[in-house]
């Protein structure tokens, strides 16, 4: 598996785990307070920060794992970790383009919520969800491209 | 999208003819990942013209001897 694909898997897993935790906590709180009073700012910032931190840590661990695996198989680790070729770049661009397109569609929904004057919590959640779904779709497209051809 | 490219190639045969060169060796000489060499060999990726020339140069043959594009029927 190319190192770039491993990093994409890390992004995909993080893009599932963190938002699921965030929305589980927030929807739980919604049962106790109204959307107008819910304190979503801190949890949302923590979720975004956690996503960035976990992606970095996961990528580092993937690099260490790749290095150990390469040593065990007698191959120079730099072959897999340091090398990002034109196929990696094209797949990355392709996935990002589709991911951003999906996020853009979500933005229309965010715009609608804003125009309908929904509570800030719903607008922020829809915005976050749009980015999350865009990341998920983009990562899935990249992984599919690595396996099925590009 | 099983095989997104119609470009076929003889890289596998050329590797064996070149002293059973491994995919990793070819990847090193072209400066790409081993997975990219595998993808090209299997017809899952069509390389850029520049990479195609680099591959042909490794084997010391013209581009046409490495890659082929079928005529329209």
Backbone of each chain as ProteinMPNN parsed JSONL, in Angstrom:
{"seq_chain_A": "XXXXXXXXXXXXXXXXXXXXXXXXXXXXXXXXXXXXXXXXXXXXXXXXXXXXXXXXXXXXXXXXXXXXXXXXXXXXXXXXXXXXXXXXXXXXXXXXXXXXXXXXXXXXXXXXXXXXXXXXXXXXXXXXXXXXXXXXXXXXXXXXXXXXXX", "coords_chain_A": {"N_chain_A": [[0.851, -1.196, 0.0], [0.65, 2.183, -0.955], [2.337, 4.873, 0.735], [0.96, 7.285, 0.768], [-1.635, 6.415, 0.467], [-2.04, 5.181, 2.879], [-1.995, 7.387, 4.58], [-4.281, 8.597, 3.667], [-6.18, 6.751, 4.504], [-5.93, 7.14, 7.241], [-6.959, 9.764, 7.445], [-9.56, 9.245, 6.666], [-10.531, 7.51, 8.668], [-10.271, 9.175, 10.916], [-12.03, 11.159, 10.133], [-14.379, 9.877, 10.471], [-14.525, 8.898, 13.126], [-14.131, 11.162, 14.939], [-16.214, 13.146, 14.255], [-18.469, 11.513, 14.732], [-18.279, 11.086, 17.476], [-18.47, 13.755, 18.324], [-21.072, 14.538, 17.393], [-22.616, 12.659, 18.723], [-22.273, 13.393, 21.391], [-23.273, 16.036, 21.32], [-25.91, 15.732, 20.388], [-26.89, 14.301, 22.47], [-26.826, 16.238, 24.444], [-28.699, 17.932, 23.455], [-31.075, 16.903, 24.251], [-31.304, 17.867, 26.732], [-30.99, 20.652, 26.813], [-32.155, 23.5, 24.885], [-31.651, 24.132, 21.325], [-30.961, 26.744, 21.034], [-29.684, 27.404, 23.345], [-27.596, 25.706, 23.657], [-24.193, 24.916, 24.322], [-22.111, 24.842, 21.983], [-19.736, 25.688, 20.94], [-17.146, 25.263, 22.192], [-16.936, 22.335, 22.267], [-17.003, 21.914, 19.479], [-14.726, 23.241, 18.537], [-12.838, 21.729, 19.856], [-13.285, 19.277, 18.621], [-12.505, 19.851, 15.978], [-9.824, 20.51, 16.411], [-8.967, 18.084, 17.477], [-9.294, 16.428, 15.276], [-7.335, 17.402, 13.529], [-5.008, 16.97, 15.075], [-5.118, 14.174, 15.515], [-4.941, 13.241, 12.904], [-2.365, 14.042, 12.227], [-0.848, 12.62, 14.156], [-1.631, 10.008, 13.508], [-0.628, 9.817, 10.906], [2.092, 10.003, 11.395], [2.441, 7.664, 12.898], [1.755, 5.838, 10.921], [3.874, 6.228, 9.222], [5.999, 5.354, 10.838], [5.246, 2.689, 11.168], [5.375, 1.845, 8.519], [8.088, 2.142, 8.08], [9.17, 0.251, 9.882], [8.042, -2.085, 8.837], [9.228, -2.069, 6.308], [11.919, -2.416, 6.99], [11.806, -4.982, 8.084], [11.228, -6.423, 5.816], [13.436, -6.018, 4.372], [13.672, -3.792, 2.703], [14.492, -0.465, 1.646], [13.171, 1.987, 3.745], [12.655, 4.549, 2.913], [11.812, 4.357, 0.342], [9.062, 4.044, 0.316], [8.045, 5.992, 2.034], [9.141, 8.568, 1.555], [8.587, 9.08, -1.041], [6.531, 10.616, -3.293], [4.727, 10.335, -6.009], [3.716, 11.231, -9.437], [1.294, 9.912, -9.821], [0.24, 9.647, -7.236], [-0.141, 12.367, -6.683], [-2.012, 13.083, -8.642], [-4.177, 11.446, -7.965], [-4.693, 12.463, -5.441], [-5.455, 15.105, -6.045], [-7.723, 14.579, -7.588], [-9.434, 13.314, -5.728], [-9.668, 15.371, -3.836], [-10.929, 17.322, -5.36], [-13.467, 16.205, -5.881], [-14.308, 15.859, -3.256], [-14.388, 18.546, -2.361], [-16.388, 19.457, -4.029], [-18.594, 18.062, -3.08], [-18.706, 19.121, -0.503], [-19.353, 21.713, -1.203], [-21.964, 21.474, -2.116], [-23.16, 20.88, 0.27], [-22.838, 23.34, 1.459], [-24.829, 24.844, 0.327], [-27.026, 23.945, 1.664], [-26.342, 24.894, 4.192], [-26.468, 27.604, 3.709], [-29.183, 27.836, 3.225], [-30.206, 27.197, 5.76], [-29.225, 29.387, 7.144], [-30.586, 31.519, 5.916], [-33.133, 30.883, 6.636], [-32.997, 31.464, 9.2], [-32.168, 29.707, 11.269], [-31.093, 28.307, 14.453], [-27.804, 29.153, 15.671], [-26.404, 26.887, 16.373], [-27.388, 24.815, 14.735], [-26.646, 25.757, 12.239], [-23.84, 25.876, 12.454], [-23.366, 23.176, 12.922], [-24.269, 22.025, 10.55], [-22.482, 23.138, 8.78], [-20.065, 22.054, 9.683], [-20.664, 19.367, 9.292], [-20.85, 19.33, 6.522], [-18.193, 19.757, 5.738], [-17.086, 17.475, 6.863], [-18.386, 15.358, 5.49], [-17.525, 15.938, 2.937], [-14.776, 15.457, 3.248], [-14.861, 12.74, 3.852], [-15.983, 11.627, 1.499], [-14.081, 12.497, -0.377], [-11.776, 11.157, 0.576], [-12.609, 8.512, 0.307], [-12.897, 8.35, -2.455], [-10.238, 8.686, -3.225], [-9.056, 6.363, -2.151], [-10.471, 4.412, -3.53], [-9.584, 5.026, -6.073], [-6.889, 4.328, -5.909], [-7.128, 1.58, -5.743], [-8.876, 0.666, -7.795], [-8.061, 1.819, -10.081], [-6.83, 4.572, -12.01]], "CA_chain_A": [[0.0, 0.0, 0.0], [1.467, 3.406, -0.971], [2.262, 5.631, 1.984], [-0.1, 8.301, 0.628], [-2.921, 5.744, 0.702], [-2.142, 4.976, 4.334], [-2.36, 8.69, 5.153], [-5.695, 8.801, 3.31], [-6.952, 5.899, 5.426], [-5.92, 7.839, 8.535], [-7.917, 10.873, 7.327], [-10.912, 8.662, 6.588], [-10.91, 7.006, 10.002], [-10.441, 10.346, 11.787], [-13.238, 11.869, 9.683], [-15.545, 9.13, 10.953], [-14.514, 8.77, 14.591], [-14.294, 12.44, 15.658], [-17.57, 13.699, 14.114], [-19.443, 10.64, 15.389], [-18.189, 11.405, 18.905], [-18.992, 15.118, 18.516], [-22.526, 14.585, 17.235], [-23.225, 11.841, 19.785], [-22.288, 14.229, 22.608], [-24.147, 17.204, 21.148], [-27.313, 15.306, 20.303], [-27.244, 13.926, 23.84], [-27.082, 17.488, 25.181], [-29.914, 18.558, 22.911], [-32.206, 16.398, 25.021], [-31.351, 18.569, 28.015], [-31.181, 22.1, 26.583], [-32.616, 23.812, 23.522], [-30.582, 24.444, 20.37], [-30.574, 28.151, 21.218], [-28.86, 27.552, 24.549], [-26.538, 24.689, 23.725], [-22.826, 25.451, 24.197], [-21.464, 23.965, 20.996], [-18.479, 26.263, 20.44], [-15.961, 24.581, 22.736], [-16.828, 20.976, 21.723], [-16.716, 21.947, 18.038], [-13.311, 23.586, 18.385], [-12.069, 20.55, 20.301], [-13.423, 18.255, 17.565], [-11.664, 20.257, 14.837], [-8.434, 20.362, 16.862], [-8.683, 16.648, 17.618], [-9.158, 15.874, 13.917], [-6.014, 17.786, 13.005], [-3.978, 16.298, 15.878], [-5.16, 12.723, 15.271], [-4.448, 12.987, 11.545], [-0.898, 14.171, 12.278], [-0.317, 11.484, 14.927], [-1.87, 8.8, 12.708], [0.307, 9.809, 9.774], [3.419, 9.681, 11.95], [2.431, 6.229, 13.222], [1.773, 5.101, 9.642], [5.251, 6.313, 8.746], [6.823, 4.462, 11.677], [4.855, 1.32, 10.814], [5.912, 1.567, 7.185], [9.541, 1.996, 8.247], [9.437, -1.048, 10.531], [7.693, -3.13, 7.868], [10.242, -2.069, 5.253], [13.13, -3.011, 7.56], [11.568, -6.43, 8.218], [11.234, -7.03, 4.487], [14.729, -5.739, 3.73], [13.581, -2.733, 1.7], [14.706, 0.855, 2.244], [11.89, 2.596, 4.125], [12.449, 5.804, 2.194], [11.118, 4.035, -0.913], [7.621, 4.204, 0.458], [7.639, 7.159, 2.825], [9.575, 9.85, 1.007], [8.292, 9.218, -2.454], [5.159, 10.921, -3.712], [4.902, 10.513, -7.453], [2.645, 11.919, -10.168], [0.013, 9.207, -9.62], [-0.233, 10.08, -5.916], [-0.61, 13.763, -6.781], [-3.243, 13.111, -9.454], [-5.254, 10.847, -7.158], [-4.995, 13.421, -4.369], [-6.207, 16.218, -6.646], [-9.028, 14.04, -8.006], [-10.242, 13.117, -4.519], [-9.949, 16.683, -3.241], [-11.899, 18.02, -6.219], [-14.797, 15.637, -5.627], [-14.626, 16.18, -1.861], [-14.777, 19.96, -2.281], [-17.682, 19.593, -4.716], [-19.613, 17.574, -2.146], [-18.808, 20.141, 0.552], [-20.031, 22.883, -1.767], [-23.396, 21.178, -2.118], [-23.565, 21.039, 1.665], [-22.876, 24.775, 1.769], [-26.146, 25.343, -0.092], [-27.898, 23.648, 2.804], [-25.975, 25.831, 5.265], [-27.021, 28.898, 3.287], [-30.635, 27.759, 3.436], [-30.437, 27.287, 7.213], [-28.955, 30.766, 7.552], [-31.681, 32.361, 5.425], [-34.337, 30.55, 7.408], [-32.699, 31.946, 10.555], [-32.066, 28.628, 12.26], [-30.153, 28.603, 15.551], [-26.398, 29.051, 15.281], [-25.944, 25.501, 16.558], [-27.704, 24.018, 13.541], [-25.837, 26.266, 11.117], [-22.46, 25.417, 12.686], [-23.339, 21.72, 12.765], [-24.411, 21.726, 9.113], [-21.209, 23.539, 8.17], [-19.096, 21.028, 10.081], [-21.049, 18.123, 8.62], [-20.511, 19.461, 5.098], [-16.75, 19.522, 5.616], [-16.82, 16.073, 7.207], [-18.833, 14.501, 4.39], [-16.599, 16.209, 1.833], [-13.527, 14.738, 3.551], [-15.134, 11.305, 3.74], [-16.137, 11.271, 0.081], [-12.783, 12.687, -1.019], [-10.875, 10.069, 0.989], [-13.112, 7.259, -0.292], [-12.568, 8.409, -3.89], [-8.789, 8.451, -3.344], [-8.778, 4.946, -1.872], [-11.014, 3.654, -4.672], [-8.694, 5.281, -7.219], [-5.678, 3.522, -5.721], [-7.407, 0.147, -5.924], [-9.592, 0.299, -9.017], [-7.41, 2.421, -11.237], [-7.04, 6.004, -12.173]], "C_chain_A": [[0.885, 1.244, 0.0], [1.276, 4.186, 0.325], [1.14, 6.659, 1.932], [-1.474, 7.682, 0.854], [-3.126, 5.509, 2.195], [-2.584, 6.274, 5.014], [-3.834, 8.994, 4.857], [-6.598, 7.969, 4.211], [-7.042, 6.551, 6.811], [-6.956, 8.964, 8.522], [-9.348, 10.35, 7.353], [-11.395, 8.212, 7.97], [-11.167, 8.172, 10.959], [-11.736, 11.082, 11.436], [-14.518, 11.12, 10.061], [-15.628, 9.215, 12.476], [-14.832, 10.092, 15.305], [-15.705, 13.028, 15.483], [-18.644, 12.834, 14.781], [-19.464, 10.938, 16.886], [-18.805, 12.774, 19.179], [-20.519, 15.135, 18.456], [-23.244, 13.738, 18.288], [-23.344, 12.669, 21.072], [-23.306, 15.369, 22.469], [-25.62, 16.808, 21.076], [-27.806, 14.846, 21.677], [-27.612, 15.163, 24.657], [-28.371, 18.159, 24.716], [-31.168, 18.086, 23.643], [-32.396, 17.164, 26.329], [-31.603, 20.074, 27.856], [-31.627, 22.333, 25.137], [-31.42, 24.165, 22.636], [-30.081, 25.873, 20.549], [-29.586, 28.32, 22.379], [-27.667, 26.597, 24.597], [-25.158, 25.326, 23.503], [-22.031, 24.532, 23.272], [-20.048, 24.428, 20.63], [-17.246, 25.482, 20.896], [-15.84, 23.148, 22.202], [-16.471, 20.947, 20.236], [-15.241, 22.272, 17.78], [-12.42, 22.415, 18.8], [-12.11, 19.467, 19.222], [-12.521, 18.582, 16.378], [-10.179, 20.077, 15.198], [-8.034, 18.9, 16.962], [-8.493, 16.001, 16.251], [-7.777, 16.162, 13.352], [-4.919, 17.002, 13.739], [-3.936, 14.798, 15.579], [-4.65, 12.37, 13.876], [-2.925, 13.05, 11.517], [-0.289, 12.957, 12.986], [-0.467, 10.181, 14.124], [-0.903, 8.683, 11.543], [1.715, 9.464, 10.238], [3.508, 8.188, 12.273], [2.468, 5.378, 11.958], [3.194, 5.094, 9.071], [6.168, 5.385, 9.513], [6.532, 3.008, 11.32], [5.417, 0.907, 9.467], [7.416, 1.331, 7.259], [9.905, 0.653, 8.843], [9.174, -2.188, 9.557], [8.753, -3.241, 6.777], [11.537, -2.717, 5.742], [12.986, -4.531, 7.65], [11.635, -7.143, 6.871], [12.507, -6.698, 3.704], [14.665, -4.703, 2.638], [13.861, -1.401, 2.372], [13.362, 1.529, 2.513], [11.59, 3.846, 3.317], [11.718, 5.577, 0.874], [9.639, 4.37, -0.826], [7.236, 5.517, 1.112], [7.958, 8.469, 2.122], [9.081, 10.113, -0.399], [6.815, 9.464, -2.725], [5.245, 11.233, -5.193], [3.672, 11.147, -8.099], [1.287, 11.247, -9.979], [-0.593, 9.598, -8.274], [-0.841, 11.478, -5.989], [-1.919, 13.841, -7.557], [-4.427, 12.544, -8.672], [-5.676, 11.807, -6.052], [-5.849, 14.568, -4.898], [-7.624, 15.785, -7.009], [-9.952, 13.895, -6.797], [-10.636, 14.438, -3.885], [-11.021, 17.429, -4.036], [-13.323, 17.523, -5.944], [-15.238, 15.957, -4.196], [-15.096, 17.624, -1.708], [-16.135, 20.187, -2.944], [-18.814, 19.173, -3.792], [-19.818, 18.59, -1.015], [-19.585, 21.361, 0.056], [-21.54, 22.687, -1.791], [-23.945, 21.351, -0.701], [-23.692, 22.505, 2.062], [-24.219, 25.396, 1.367], [-27.145, 25.112, 1.044], [-27.631, 24.595, 3.963], [-26.563, 27.213, 4.967], [-28.531, 28.943, 3.544], [-30.966, 27.893, 4.926], [-30.249, 28.718, 7.71], [-30.114, 31.688, 7.154], [-32.969, 32.12, 6.207], [-34.162, 30.883, 8.895], [-32.782, 30.851, 11.62], [-31.068, 29.03, 13.343], [-28.709, 28.39, 15.063], [-25.887, 27.615, 15.388], [-26.184, 24.665, 15.306], [-26.865, 24.452, 12.344], [-24.393, 25.767, 11.243], [-22.35, 23.91, 12.466], [-23.416, 21.324, 11.295], [-23.118, 22.05, 8.374], [-20.142, 22.465, 8.438], [-19.372, 19.721, 9.343], [-20.689, 18.156, 7.131], [-19.025, 19.185, 4.873], [-16.424, 18.052, 5.862], [-17.2, 15.153, 6.046], [-17.936, 14.697, 3.169], [-15.288, 15.455, 2.014], [-13.72, 13.235, 3.366], [-15.207, 10.879, 2.28], [-14.799, 11.393, -0.647], [-11.822, 11.555, -0.694], [-11.298, 8.749, 0.351], [-12.775, 7.211, -1.78], [-11.079, 8.116, -4.093], [-8.465, 6.968, -3.16], [-9.28, 4.086, -3.032], [-10.107, 3.825, -5.892], [-7.416, 4.467, -7.121], [-5.937, 2.06, -6.075], [-7.992, -0.206, -7.288], [-8.972, 0.911, -10.267], [-7.751, 3.877, -11.366], [-6.488, 6.432, -13.506]], "O_chain_A": [[1.772, 1.368, 0.845], [0.205, 4.165, 0.931], [0.449, 6.883, 2.926], [-2.377, 8.341, 1.371], [-4.239, 5.624, 2.709], [-3.434, 6.264, 5.904], [-4.541, 9.569, 5.685], [-7.659, 8.431, 4.631], [-8.085, 6.518, 7.463], [-7.737, 9.107, 9.463], [-10.229, 10.939, 7.98], [-12.521, 8.5, 8.377], [-12.141, 8.169, 11.712], [-12.447, 11.565, 12.317], [-15.614, 11.676, 9.978], [-16.668, 9.559, 13.037], [-15.703, 10.134, 16.174], [-16.336, 13.379, 16.479], [-19.613, 13.357, 15.33], [-20.53, 11.032, 17.493], [-19.562, 12.945, 20.135], [-21.179, 15.672, 19.345], [-24.358, 14.068, 18.696], [-24.373, 12.648, 21.747], [-24.093, 15.63, 23.379], [-26.476, 17.484, 21.647], [-28.984, 14.985, 22.004], [-28.559, 15.154, 25.443], [-29.04, 18.857, 25.478], [-32.189, 18.773, 23.657], [-33.459, 17.131, 26.949], [-32.324, 20.686, 28.644], [-31.485, 21.458, 24.283], [-30.329, 24.455, 23.125], [-28.925, 26.177, 20.254], [-28.771, 29.242, 22.397], [-26.829, 26.689, 25.494], [-24.982, 26.161, 22.616], [-21.377, 23.586, 23.71], [-19.26, 23.658, 20.08], [-16.411, 25.09, 20.08], [-14.771, 22.764, 21.73], [-15.734, 20.071, 19.785], [-14.596, 21.664, 16.926], [-11.39, 22.146, 18.18], [-11.1, 18.821, 18.942], [-11.852, 17.701, 15.837], [-9.39, 19.564, 14.405], [-6.925, 18.515, 16.589], [-7.638, 15.131, 16.082], [-7.132, 15.287, 12.773], [-4.019, 16.442, 13.112], [-2.862, 14.22, 15.411], [-4.009, 11.337, 13.683], [-2.27, 12.229, 10.873], [0.658, 12.346, 12.49], [0.452, 9.363, 14.071], [-0.418, 7.596, 11.228], [2.44, 8.73, 9.567], [4.503, 7.531, 11.968], [3.121, 4.335, 11.917], [3.652, 4.096, 8.515], [7.012, 4.707, 8.928], [7.447, 2.196, 11.185], [5.874, -0.221, 9.286], [7.953, 0.444, 6.595], [10.831, -0.012, 8.379], [9.96, -3.13, 9.454], [9.133, -4.338, 6.369], [12.176, -3.472, 5.01], [13.917, -5.272, 7.334], [12.039, -8.303, 6.784], [12.639, -7.049, 2.532], [15.498, -4.709, 1.732], [13.513, -1.212, 3.537], [12.519, 1.63, 1.621], [10.43, 4.172, 3.062], [11.081, 6.489, 0.347], [9.046, 4.906, -1.762], [6.203, 6.096, 0.776], [7.13, 9.379, 2.098], [9.149, 11.24, -0.89], [5.964, 8.627, -2.424], [5.773, 12.273, -5.587], [2.724, 11.544, -7.422], [0.253, 11.916, -9.974], [-1.793, 9.852, -8.178], [-1.909, 11.739, -5.435], [-2.829, 14.578, -7.175], [-5.531, 13.088, -8.71], [-6.863, 11.95, -5.76], [-6.84, 14.956, -4.278], [-8.592, 16.51, -6.777], [-11.112, 14.304, -6.841], [-11.774, 14.62, -3.452], [-11.9, 18.078, -3.468], [-14.254, 18.314, -5.796], [-16.4, 16.286, -3.957], [-16.076, 17.897, -1.015], [-16.933, 21.003, -2.484], [-19.854, 19.828, -3.723], [-20.948, 18.881, -0.623], [-20.367, 21.959, 0.794], [-22.3, 23.617, -1.521], [-25.034, 21.888, -0.497], [-24.532, 22.872, 2.884], [-24.682, 26.352, 1.989], [-27.987, 25.96, 1.341], [-28.557, 25.046, 4.637], [-27.081, 27.892, 5.854], [-29.073, 29.944, 4.013], [-31.891, 28.613, 5.302], [-30.991, 29.203, 8.565], [-30.563, 32.521, 7.941], [-33.778, 33.026, 6.409], [-35.037, 30.626, 9.722], [-33.364, 31.025, 12.691], [-30.296, 29.973, 13.171], [-28.439, 27.574, 14.181], [-25.047, 27.183, 14.598], [-25.316, 23.91, 14.868], [-26.431, 23.627, 11.54], [-23.8, 25.298, 10.271], [-21.37, 23.425, 11.9], [-22.723, 20.409, 10.849], [-22.712, 21.331, 7.461], [-19.425, 22.036, 7.534], [-18.462, 19.061, 8.842], [-20.28, 17.147, 6.556], [-18.646, 18.475, 3.941], [-15.598, 17.459, 5.167], [-16.426, 14.275, 5.665], [-17.625, 13.742, 2.457], [-14.751, 14.885, 1.064], [-12.867, 12.549, 2.804], [-14.58, 9.902, 1.872], [-14.423, 10.52, -1.428], [-11.131, 11.049, -1.579], [-10.458, 7.965, -0.091], [-12.411, 6.159, -2.305], [-10.702, 7.392, -5.014], [-7.692, 6.394, -3.926], [-8.605, 3.151, -3.462], [-9.892, 2.879, -6.65], [-6.912, 3.972, -8.129], [-5.073, 1.386, -6.637], [-7.657, -1.238, -7.869], [-9.334, 0.547, -11.386], [-8.791, 4.352, -10.91], [-6.558, 7.611, -13.853]]}, "seq_chain_B": "XXXXXXXXXXXXXXXXXXXXXXXXXXXXXXXXXXXXXXXXXXXXXXXXXXXXXXXXXXXXXXXXXXXXXXXXX", "coords_chain_B": {"N_chain_B": [[-14.797, 0.938, -12.931], [-12.573, -0.74, -14.175], [-10.28, -1.089, -15.936], [-9.018, 1.751, -16.644], [-7.531, 2.757, -18.721], [-6.611, 2.545, -22.179], [-4.176, 2.067, -22.977], [-1.646, -0.222, -23.508], [1.072, -2.242, -22.258], [4.503, -3.461, -22.254], [6.008, -3.821, -20.05], [6.445, -5.717, -18.039], [7.502, -7.934, -19.436], [9.777, -6.711, -20.473], [11.155, -6.136, -18.139], [11.873, -8.673, -17.239], [13.453, -9.441, -19.312], [15.504, -7.74, -18.904], [17.416, -8.81, -17.108], [15.787, -9.856, -15.088], [14.714, -7.67, -13.689], [13.426, -6.128, -10.795], [10.159, -4.883, -9.746], [10.489, -2.965, -7.824], [13.102, -2.131, -8.313], [12.814, -0.932, -10.833], [11.038, 1.072, -10.143], [12.645, 2.597, -8.436], [14.536, 3.527, -10.251], [13.058, 5.101, -11.934], [11.942, 6.813, -10.202], [9.504, 6.635, -8.897], [6.731, 5.301, -6.926], [6.657, 1.837, -5.934], [4.143, 0.824, -6.125], [3.006, 2.334, -8.108], [4.35, 1.476, -10.364], [3.385, -1.132, -10.423], [0.656, -0.577, -10.861], [0.772, 0.574, -13.404], [1.778, -1.563, -14.936], [-0.353, -3.324, -14.704], [-2.262, -2.05, -16.116], [-3.845, -0.217, -14.839], [-3.212, 2.357, -14.55], [-2.374, 5.115, -16.484], [0.622, 6.345, -17.445], [2.243, 9.623, -17.358], [3.487, 11.348, -20.26], [6.127, 12.035, -19.875], [6.943, 10.309, -17.799], [6.593, 7.931, -19.123], [8.567, 8.082, -21.097], [10.789, 8.042, -19.437], [10.635, 5.462, -18.397], [10.957, 3.953, -20.728], [13.537, 4.709, -21.337], [14.99, 3.558, -19.269], [14.976, 0.896, -20.009], [16.269, 1.14, -22.348], [15.049, 1.309, -24.851], [12.885, 2.288, -27.648], [9.934, 4.353, -27.153], [7.681, 3.184, -28.3], [8.203, 0.506, -28.099], [7.646, -0.107, -25.569], [5.141, 0.883, -24.805], [1.793, 0.621, -26.085], [-0.879, 1.661, -28.151], [-4.054, 0.748, -28.942], [-5.438, 0.54, -32.28], [-8.303, 2.359, -33.537], [-11.33, 0.573, -34.063]], "CA_chain_B": [[-13.582, 1.403, -13.592], [-11.583, -1.79, -14.021], [-9.056, -0.668, -16.61], [-9.379, 3.063, -17.182], [-6.7, 3.173, -19.845], [-6.504, 1.596, -23.294], [-2.748, 1.906, -23.246], [-1.081, -1.485, -23.022], [2.535, -2.114, -22.152], [5.307, -4.682, -22.181], [6.998, -3.579, -18.982], [6.761, -6.966, -17.341], [8.411, -8.704, -20.302], [11.051, -5.98, -20.557], [11.861, -6.297, -16.853], [12.478, -10.003, -17.188], [14.533, -9.457, -20.314], [16.605, -6.921, -18.358], [17.995, -9.481, -15.936], [14.746, -10.018, -14.063], [14.636, -6.448, -12.878], [12.209, -6.124, -9.956], [9.329, -3.673, -9.834], [11.103, -1.972, -6.924], [14.274, -1.567, -9.019], [12.32, -0.02, -11.874], [10.466, 2.242, -9.435], [13.779, 3.406, -7.968], [15.225, 4.181, -11.376], [12.167, 6.113, -12.521], [11.617, 7.768, -9.143], [8.084, 6.537, -8.513], [6.524, 4.233, -5.948], [6.516, 0.488, -6.499], [2.717, 0.624, -6.426], [2.713, 2.975, -9.393], [4.841, 0.549, -11.394], [2.412, -2.23, -10.454], [-0.569, -0.061, -11.473], [1.019, 0.744, -14.848], [1.873, -2.911, -15.52], [-1.679, -3.951, -14.724], [-3.169, -1.239, -16.932], [-4.744, 0.577, -13.989], [-2.778, 3.75, -14.577], [-1.677, 5.535, -17.694], [1.611, 7.329, -16.986], [2.441, 10.828, -18.168], [4.44, 11.146, -21.354], [7.476, 12.142, -19.304], [7.26, 9.064, -17.093], [6.685, 6.879, -20.142], [9.904, 8.194, -21.687], [11.766, 7.614, -18.419], [10.574, 3.994, -18.333], [11.582, 3.443, -21.962], [14.985, 4.982, -21.251], [15.566, 2.567, -18.354], [15.175, -0.342, -20.77], [17.061, 1.452, -23.532], [14.262, 1.015, -26.062], [11.972, 3.39, -27.996], [8.654, 4.374, -26.432], [6.756, 2.243, -28.954], [8.508, -0.861, -27.684], [7.148, -0.283, -24.194], [3.701, 1.157, -24.75], [1.037, 0.495, -27.327], [-2.251, 2.165, -28.076], [-4.752, 0.033, -30.022], [-6.106, 1.359, -33.297], [-9.767, 2.36, -33.482], [-11.905, -0.43, -34.974]], "C_chain_B": [[-12.482, 0.36, -13.404], [-10.254, -1.399, -14.632], [-9.338, 0.659, -17.293], [-8.548, 3.508, -18.368], [-6.672, 2.097, -20.928], [-5.04, 1.36, -23.649], [-2.286, 0.566, -22.671], [0.438, -1.337, -22.963], [3.204, -3.475, -22.021], [6.341, -4.586, -21.058], [7.422, -4.872, -18.302], [7.77, -7.804, -18.14], [9.782, -8.032, -20.366], [11.847, -6.098, -19.261], [12.576, -7.641, -16.79], [13.635, -10.116, -18.181], [15.751, -8.676, -19.807], [17.116, -7.535, -17.058], [17.044, -9.603, -14.772], [14.736, -8.839, -13.089], [13.327, -6.473, -12.071], [11.415, -4.831, -10.17], [9.914, -2.561, -8.969], [12.311, -1.319, -7.591], [13.835, -0.552, -10.065], [11.767, 1.261, -11.24], [11.581, 3.171, -8.972], [14.4, 4.202, -9.111], [14.375, 5.267, -12.027], [11.807, 7.191, -11.49], [10.149, 7.804, -8.794], [7.941, 5.447, -7.453], [6.363, 2.892, -6.671], [5.058, 0.239, -6.908], [2.328, 1.26, -7.751], [3.187, 2.091, -10.544], [3.853, -0.611, -11.547], [1.136, -1.787, -11.186], [-0.405, 0.103, -12.989], [1.046, -0.623, -15.53], [0.506, -3.559, -15.68], [-2.703, -3.149, -15.529], [-4.165, -0.44, -16.117], [-4.34, 2.045, -13.957], [-2.005, 4.024, -15.855], [-0.681, 6.627, -17.314], [1.657, 8.562, -17.881], [3.457, 10.501, -19.257], [5.874, 11.151, -20.821], [7.867, 10.845, -18.595], [7.413, 7.909, -18.083], [8.069, 6.891, -20.788], [10.972, 7.707, -20.704], [11.807, 6.091, -18.331], [11.269, 3.393, -19.557], [13.099, 3.604, -21.9], [15.676, 3.974, -20.334], [15.875, 1.278, -19.115], [15.998, -0.119, -22.042], [16.361, 1.117, -24.823], [13.376, 2.226, -26.386], [10.636, 3.248, -27.252], [7.675, 3.332, -26.976], [6.996, 0.799, -28.534], [7.991, -1.151, -26.281], [5.63, -0.151, -24.154], [3.045, 1.022, -26.114], [-0.374, 1.032, -27.114], [-3.027, 1.558, -29.241], [-5.445, 0.976, -30.991], [-7.615, 1.282, -33.112], [-10.293, 1.334, -34.472], [-12.981, 0.209, -35.842]], "O_chain_B": [[-11.577, 0.537, -12.589], [-9.227, -1.376, -13.953], [-9.849, 0.681, -18.413], [-8.838, 4.545, -18.965], [-6.705, 0.901, -20.638], [-4.721, 0.549, -24.518], [-2.51, 0.268, -21.498], [1.007, -0.416, -23.549], [2.567, -4.486, -21.723], [7.408, -5.198, -21.121], [8.601, -5.09, -18.026], [8.752, -8.31, -17.595], [10.815, -8.7, -20.318], [13.076, -6.154, -19.287], [13.723, -7.737, -16.351], [14.64, -10.782, -17.932], [16.88, -8.923, -20.229], [17.229, -6.854, -16.038], [17.438, -9.471, -13.613], [14.748, -8.995, -11.868], [12.264, -6.797, -12.602], [11.923, -3.839, -10.693], [9.851, -1.382, -9.317], [12.526, -0.114, -7.46], [14.4, 0.536, -10.175], [11.995, 2.368, -11.727], [11.473, 4.39, -9.101], [14.741, 5.376, -8.966], [14.897, 6.226, -12.596], [11.427, 8.309, -11.837], [9.604, 8.85, -8.442], [8.907, 4.758, -7.123], [5.988, 2.829, -7.842], [4.776, -0.45, -7.888], [1.426, 0.778, -8.437], [2.513, 1.972, -11.568], [3.528, -1.018, -12.663], [0.603, -2.52, -12.019], [-1.321, -0.191, -13.757], [0.417, -0.819, -16.57], [0.242, -4.252, -16.663], [-3.871, -3.529, -15.61], [-5.207, -0.03, -16.628], [-5.053, 2.877, -13.398], [-1.112, 3.273, -16.247], [-1.084, 7.717, -16.906], [1.173, 8.544, -19.013], [4.185, 9.512, -19.179], [6.718, 10.371, -21.262], [8.979, 10.345, -18.766], [8.253, 7.028, -17.903], [8.67, 5.839, -21.001], [11.934, 7.045, -21.093], [12.878, 5.498, -18.206], [12.058, 2.456, -19.443], [13.846, 2.738, -22.356], [16.814, 3.579, -20.589], [16.909, 0.648, -18.891], [16.373, -1.072, -22.724], [16.996, 0.69, -25.787], [13.139, 3.079, -25.53], [10.272, 2.166, -26.791], [6.943, 2.689, -26.223], [6.091, -0.032, -28.607], [7.911, -2.307, -25.864], [4.933, -0.965, -23.548], [3.659, 1.275, -27.151], [-0.969, 0.877, -26.048], [-2.704, 1.817, -30.401], [-5.958, 2.031, -30.62], [-8.145, 0.293, -32.608], [-9.781, 1.221, -35.586], [-13.585, -0.468, -36.674]]}, "name": "protein", "num_of_chains": 2, "seq": "XXXXXXXXXXXXXXXXXXXXXXXXXXXXXXXXXXXXXXXXXXXXXXXXXXXXXXXXXXXXXXXXXXXXXXXXXXXXXXXXXXXXXXXXXXXXXXXXXXXXXXXXXXXXXXXXXXXXXXXXXXXXXXXXXXXXXXXXXXXXXXXXXXXXXXXXXXXXXXXXXXXXXXXXXXXXXXXXXXXXXXXXXXXXXXXXXXXXXXXXXXXXXXXXXXXXXXXXXXXXXXX"}
